[in-house]
Amino acid sequence: MFSTAVKPKPFVKWAGGKRQIAHILIENMPTHYNKYIEPFIGGGALFFELLPEKAIINDINKELINAYIVIKNSPEELIKSLKKHKNEKEYYYKIRALDPEKLNPIERASRFIFLNKTCFNGLYRENSKGQFNVPFGRYKKPKILDEENIKAVSNFLNSIELQIFNTDYREVIKLAKRGDLVYLDPPYHPSSQTANFTKYTKYDFSEKDQIELAENFKQLDKKGCYVILTNSDTPLIRELYRNYNITPIITNRAINSKAHRRKNTATELVIKNY
Ligand SMILES: C[S@@+](CC[C@H](N)C(=O)[O-])C[C@H]1O[C@@H](n2cnc3c(N)ncnc32)[C@H](O)[C@@H]1O
């Protein structure tokens, strides 16, 4: 079993991150399961809370998955590179303008973590060309390097049986077998046209995708997997999962385009097939 003095935690701030409700999700986990599969890993709040011994993690975001792989394989080099950054506006825009495809994986992960820690609101957003386009955040003392946590995450990722993918979630759920636990945390179904942040990358998650995801939930259920999903409380989501176990929970939505609404509470749904 995994053990280290420091418990790992998400190494980036992520829109829709589940740290706040991780304890509620943990209470909703089955007591026994085989592999833990998280096809929309994001910052991995639940993954780092649960610390499973066998896991598959995935996200469509290339920068994010590269960072997981670099932390796993080259934590020392990454730490060295993160030490070089400066929390200055001009420097920020210089780093933002770099084409990540042209960087080596370590510089690429370092750029990604630096931008995440110093950008406005700490959110990852790309334009239609797939370029990160968030302005400088003007934070006084952002923690660009959390050395202890990078080491803790690296130790953990190396201590378990782990597969990491950077693909569409549909590819990853094909790997799920009877007895595995699949946690689905897709981009939210927006409760109004503009209210919620759902665009993480140039790939949008549309209403059609939500409907298809519910179909895939059903297939995983039929296969004999434990399936747990979180999404916003909207009529569509309630309708799509009406045959399953739905529990509403109240959360503070962290990311909202309007600053004064940032602390508003919202209801989310925890949906389970068990
Ligand atoms: C709500 S977030 C997950 C947040 C995560 N649970 C956490 O605690 O940080 C949804 C994630 O799905 C990813 N995503 C969007 N479309 C996807 C797709 N088709 N396949 C896989 N991942 C996708 C996004 O990049 C984003 O990281």
The ligand as an ORCA input file, in Angstrom:
! r2SCAN-3c Opt
* xyz 0 1
  C     -15.267     18.573    -14.642
  S     -13.624     18.367    -15.274
  C     -12.995     17.107    -14.235
  C     -12.559     17.676    -12.928
  C     -11.881     16.672    -11.988
  N     -12.827     15.731    -11.450
  C     -11.167     17.388    -10.857
  O     -11.379     17.068     -9.671
  O     -10.364     18.300    -11.153
  C     -13.847     17.622    -16.843
  C     -12.568     17.204    -17.605
  O     -12.958     16.508    -18.790
  C     -12.006     16.758    -19.813
  N     -12.679     16.416    -21.086
  C     -13.543     17.160    -21.831
  N     -13.999     16.460    -22.887
  C     -13.424     15.227    -22.803
  C     -13.512     14.040    -23.594
  N     -14.291     13.969    -24.675
  N     -12.805     12.955    -23.212
  C     -11.984     13.007    -22.121
  N     -11.854     14.108    -21.341
  C     -12.568     15.199    -21.671
  C     -11.628     18.207    -19.609
  O     -10.356     18.469    -20.159
  C     -11.674     18.337    -18.066
  O     -10.405     18.155    -17.505
*
